[in-house]
Amino acid sequence: VTSSPSVRSFCFRGGAELLFDGVKKHQVTLPSQPEPWDIRNLLKWIKTNLLKERPELFMQGESVRPGILVLINDADWELMGELDYKLQDQDNVLFISTLHGG
Amino acid sequence: MAGGAEAVRLGAEIERRERELRGLRERLAEVLAGESGADSEEGSAGVSAAAFPAELPPLPAQASLSAAAILRYSRQLVLPELGVRGQLRLARCSVLVVGCGGLGCPLAQYLAAAGIGRLGLVDHDVVETSNLHRQVLHGEARRGLPKAVSAAATLRLLNSTVHYVPYCGALSPSTALELVRQYDVVADCSDNVPTRYLVNDACVLAGKPLVSGSALRLEGQLVVYNYQGGPCYRCLFPKPPPPETVTNCADGGVLGVVPGIMGCIQALEVLKIASGMGSSFNQFMLMFDAREGKFRNIKLRPKKADCAVCGDNPSVTRLQDYEAFCGSSATDKCRTLHLLSSKDRISVEEYKKLLDEQVPHVLLDVRPQVEVDICRLAHAVHIPLSKLEEKSEEYLEYLKKRICEEKQRTNGQTSFPVYVVCKLGNDSQKAVRIIQELPVKAYGPVLAKDIKGGLMAWASKIDPTFPQY
């Protein structure tokens, strides 16, 4: 089964958006690929296509760096299988950088 | 030079008045500290006596509310959710507030107003002018005073029946546990990563609920940790973030009312926990986006069995060195970068001399546009660091043009000087590195150096009329 190109949206908050030209909401068309898209592939795609400079401020290895929480439909990705979570239509993926100021 | 004598006279006058001001501040601190000593039942918890951590007596148990308390708290007493029972619980509850800044001020204000029994107020810092837009317990007259003392003095005017314990020092691994043990609930209103791990671990080891708030720019976050079997801060963030990814309020900016809102919600959760209603943010994070006017509730992971401090086999059984763990210091002061060697840097005094001698050069200001709008040196060429980092052709072309223009005024110097400046002298070092790597062909030989301490050093050492921010 080959999944067709799909339009996905995801968001950055807590300052993570500053690594993406300050844009909080992104709508992108992911290319078709034999396997369904999971978060691991999505991160790889983001790194190649959206993160132009200093990827280390967002990623560490194949995952996000410490201090960034990934939320899938307003739930901690830890509850959903983290990198292995398979993206569904209409899924809302949010990357938030934790704040420390006060 | 007639101006010279005038400058000396003004300098002496400023020094005289500053001395006078220091004296007044010291007297004010003594007066405020005296008040604090007077209202603490045992007289041992005054400001100077807030030896860290002084042993505190238990709050007295009350069987009923006095007539004065009934009048004072009547508007919340008639709430069935609180009632007399809840109010009596508040009066028996002690809360440790870690940080008397943008979050701690509104939090402490509402807890004091609501009749909490005791407020421990921790802060190592003194009040500065740039705090006043968000740290609303402090006022102009409190500048230079310890924040913990200033907060306690304002709160005492609001509700003198609460017991206030100011601690003028940083929470440290050697004192935190003993201190946290003496309180029922802890509110993390701090501004740095090491302190957040320290407060978390102390709360886990002492078994206290932790109401944690944070704010930056136009966003806020809130979670209640270590409460009724829920996760702790380390369950969520087992590893600290790389220090270079952490932004403080001075660099990132913060709209004062945003920590105000978050601090108020923190106060609400403390009151719910203290009165027995329970918190809504156990295993949930509240995210506030002030720009969009949206609150979001995020379902978090449960307590992790493999958590280093609250898990089944904890490796952290006593407090550690959190600055080493996080690779950053336990303050929100700006970091000082040491990227360049001293031969690639000049001081503001040296730069002033170059200016006076009219040495041909280009001054490159690499701050973001929003900061250039605040203040600038008129002759500077402005290219934000981000544009240099992405090697923006448009901007590099502009830089080249300006270098060529200036160069024409020289007799073909071997390497043309470019001085790079920013706010504090960190970004300017990064920019020098980038310029040093530019191809020589396009620019001719260029000698790039950065100005140590940036425009803030310029303001404090060369031109006192230049704004500080």
HADDOCK unambig.tbl for C-alpha pairs under 7 A between the chains (distance, minus, plus):
assign (segid A and resid 14 and name CA) (segid B and resid 219 and name CA) 6.56 0.50 0.50
assign (segid A and resid 57 and name CA) (segid B and resid 245 and name CA) 6.07 0.50 0.50
assign (segid A and resid 66 and name CA) (segid B and resid 237 and name CA) 6.93 0.50 0.50
assign (segid A and resid 66 and name CA) (segid B and resid 239 and name CA) 5.79 0.50 0.50
assign (segid A and resid 66 and name CA) (segid B and resid 240 and name CA) 6.07 0.50 0.50
assign (segid A and resid 66 and name CA) (segid B and resid 241 and name CA) 4.75 0.50 0.50
assign (segid A and resid 67 and name CA) (segid B and resid 237 and name CA) 6.47 0.50 0.50
assign (segid A and resid 67 and name CA) (segid B and resid 240 and name CA) 6.57 0.50 0.50
assign (segid A and resid 67 and name CA) (segid B and resid 241 and name CA) 4.81 0.50 0.50
assign (segid A and resid 74 and name CA) (segid B and resid 298 and name CA) 5.02 0.50 0.50
assign (segid A and resid 74 and name CA) (segid B and resid 299 and name CA) 6.56 0.50 0.50
assign (segid A and resid 75 and name CA) (segid B and resid 298 and name CA) 5.42 0.50 0.50
assign (segid A and resid 75 and name CA) (segid B and resid 299 and name CA) 4.65 0.50 0.50
assign (segid A and resid 75 and name CA) (segid B and resid 300 and name CA) 6.24 0.50 0.50
assign (segid A and resid 76 and name CA) (segid B and resid 299 and name CA) 5.98 0.50 0.50
assign (segid A and resid 76 and name CA) (segid B and resid 300 and name CA) 4.94 0.50 0.50
assign (segid A and resid 76 and name CA) (segid B and resid 301 and name CA) 6.07 0.50 0.50
assign (segid A and resid 78 and name CA) (segid B and resid 301 and name CA) 6.08 0.50 0.50
assign (segid A and resid 79 and name CA) (segid B and resid 301 and name CA) 5.93 0.50 0.50
assign (segid A and resid 99 and name CA) (segid B and resid 214 and name CA) 5.72 0.50 0.50
assign (segid A and resid 99 and name CA) (segid B and resid 215 and name CA) 6.03 0.50 0.50
assign (segid A and resid 99 and name CA) (segid B and resid 216 and name CA) 6.38 0.50 0.50
assign (segid A and resid 99 and name CA) (segid B and resid 221 and name CA) 6.96 0.50 0.50
assign (segid A and resid 100 and name CA) (segid B and resid 191 and name CA) 5.44 0.50 0.50
assign (segid A and resid 100 and name CA) (segid B and resid 192 and name CA) 5.54 0.50 0.50
assign (segid A and resid 100 and name CA) (segid B and resid 193 and name CA) 6.29 0.50 0.50
assign (segid A and resid 100 and name CA) (segid B and resid 214 and name CA) 5.37 0.50 0.50
assign (segid A and resid 100 and name CA) (segid B and resid 215 and name CA) 6.72 0.50 0.50
assign (segid A and resid 101 and name CA) (segid B and resid 190 and name CA) 6.98 0.50 0.50
assign (segid A and resid 101 and name CA) (segid B and resid 191 and name CA) 4.23 0.50 0.50
assign (segid A and resid 101 and name CA) (segid B and resid 192 and name CA) 6.45 0.50 0.50
assign (segid A and resid 101 and name CA) (segid B and resid 214 and name CA) 5.35 0.50 0.50
assign (segid A and resid 101 and name CA) (segid B and resid 215 and name CA) 5.13 0.50 0.50
assign (segid A and resid 101 and name CA) (segid B and resid 216 and name CA) 5.52 0.50 0.50
assign (segid A and resid 101 and name CA) (segid B and resid 248 and name CA) 5.74 0.50 0.50
assign (segid A and resid 101 and name CA) (segid B and resid 249 and name CA) 6.03 0.50 0.50
assign (segid A and resid 102 and name CA) (segid B and resid 101 and name CA) 6.35 0.50 0.50
assign (segid A and resid 102 and name CA) (segid B and resid 102 and name CA) 5.38 0.50 0.50
assign (segid A and resid 102 and name CA) (segid B and resid 103 and name CA) 5.44 0.50 0.50
assign (segid A and resid 102 and name CA) (segid B and resid 189 and name CA) 5.80 0.50 0.50
assign (segid A and resid 102 and name CA) (segid B and resid 190 and name CA) 5.59 0.50 0.50
assign (segid A and resid 102 and name CA) (segid B and resid 191 and name CA) 4.65 0.50 0.50
assign (segid A and resid 102 and name CA) (segid B and resid 214 and name CA) 5.27 0.50 0.50
assign (segid A and resid 102 and name CA) (segid B and resid 215 and name CA) 5.45 0.50 0.50
assign (segid A and resid 102 and name CA) (segid B and resid 259 and name CA) 6.45 0.50 0.50
